[in-house]
Amino acid sequence: MGEVIVVTSGKGGVGKTTTTANLGTGLAQLGYKVALVDADIGLRNLDVVLGLENRIVYDITDVTGGHCRLRQALIKDKRYEGLFLLPAAQTKDKTAVSPDQMKVLCGDLSQEFDYVIIDCPAGIEQGFRNAIAGADKAIVVTTPEVSAVRDADRIIGLLEAAELREPKLIINRVRQKMVAAGDMMNIDDIIDILAIDLLGVVPEDEMVIITTNRGEAVIQDDRSRSGMAFRNIVRRITGEQVPLLNLEEGGLFSKIRRFIGLK
Amino acid sequence: MDDRRRNTGRQMLDEIEGDENTILIRRTLRSGQKFYYNGNVVVMGDVNPGAEVVATGNVIVMGQMRGMVHAGAEGDESATVMAFRLQPTQLRIANHITRPPDGEVADSSAPEIARIKNGVVTIENYPART
């Protein structure tokens, strides 16, 4: 039985889809069998981010409606053997799927895959309730903005009410320079309010936009800092203990400088 | 001697309110969660921004109070709000509504109590330092 993880945030635009794509790709890189489920019916874009848009024949509503078999709707990734996508429908809305149908679907997927990762839509209405219905675990994505943190707090409350205990936190799009200057919420402030376990911190990175537009995941880029952060998060999901990335600019060079005492 | 003891006893009885309901919340209240209670409320956790606690009696938060709190919601002007860290977005007692001054972050580093004194909501350290 695989794990079913929902990636959620409440607020839109904090990076749920990007996170889902990267975690899925990262887990597949490590050799796990992974299914990504786009639960954002009506506004699908996980397929676009993964560059699989032109391969869609059936979608999630065809599966839950019994119009096709689950196997038929799953799209195999271009690059990784073990990575599959169950796309959302674009022409329907959130009411096309019910929480009970999602539970059945997630149960079926977890029989075959090591990890099932669900990309939750923004908001707290039916789309959210569908997305969390079949999940065993939750990852809450937020950014260092008061509005995103407020929504994350609300979501954590709703997850707890839905018996999804101990959600994990990813803080995305952190600009270390702004944090250092006191212009951006720092990580400690966020954790102080949300009071849940931190899974990882991802720095703001132009490479995310570049790779996303190419239909690739930044986690495939060995040099980017955000890719490194996502790789660490993936290892933490698999149960490894990985220390947090040092976000300070300069990295190795400034460390050496400090070491030889020029600073 | 006997007299004094009896007096202390009577005074204590005045300070112990036995006929009111009190409820214990053993968790943190998060954004969007509202709690209403006819009586006193004790929160063993934080009250986060966007959460609301409304009580007809007193409110005690054994943690950080960052949300909206209303004590004495049915007009009891003797109601108080107490918290380990009192930094509410808005604080109401009976029909008095207060908020921290604009541009100022309510900074608190010690337990505090809010109550109505001479018709004004006053926030003081708790216990009061002399």
Chai-1 contact restraints between the chains, C-beta under 6 A:
chainA,res_idxA,chainB,res_idxB,connection_type,confidence,min_distance_angstrom,max_distance_angstrom,comment,restraint_id
A,R150,B,S31,contact,1.0,0.0,6.0,A-B,restraint_1
A,R150,B,G50,contact,1.0,0.0,6.0,A-B,restraint_2
A,D153,B,R30,contact,1.0,0.0,6.0,A-B,restraint_3
A,D153,B,S31,contact,1.0,0.0,6.0,A-B,restraint_4
A,D153,B,N48,contact,1.0,0.0,6.0,A-B,restraint_5
A,R154,B,S31,contact,1.0,0.0,6.0,A-B,restraint_6
A,R154,B,G32,contact,1.0,0.0,6.0,A-B,restraint_7
A,I156,B,R30,contact,1.0,0.0,6.0,A-B,restraint_8
A,G157,B,R30,contact,1.0,0.0,6.0,A-B,restraint_9
A,G157,B,Q33,contact,1.0,0.0,6.0,A-B,restraint_10
A,I193,B,N48,contact,1.0,0.0,6.0,A-B,restraint_11
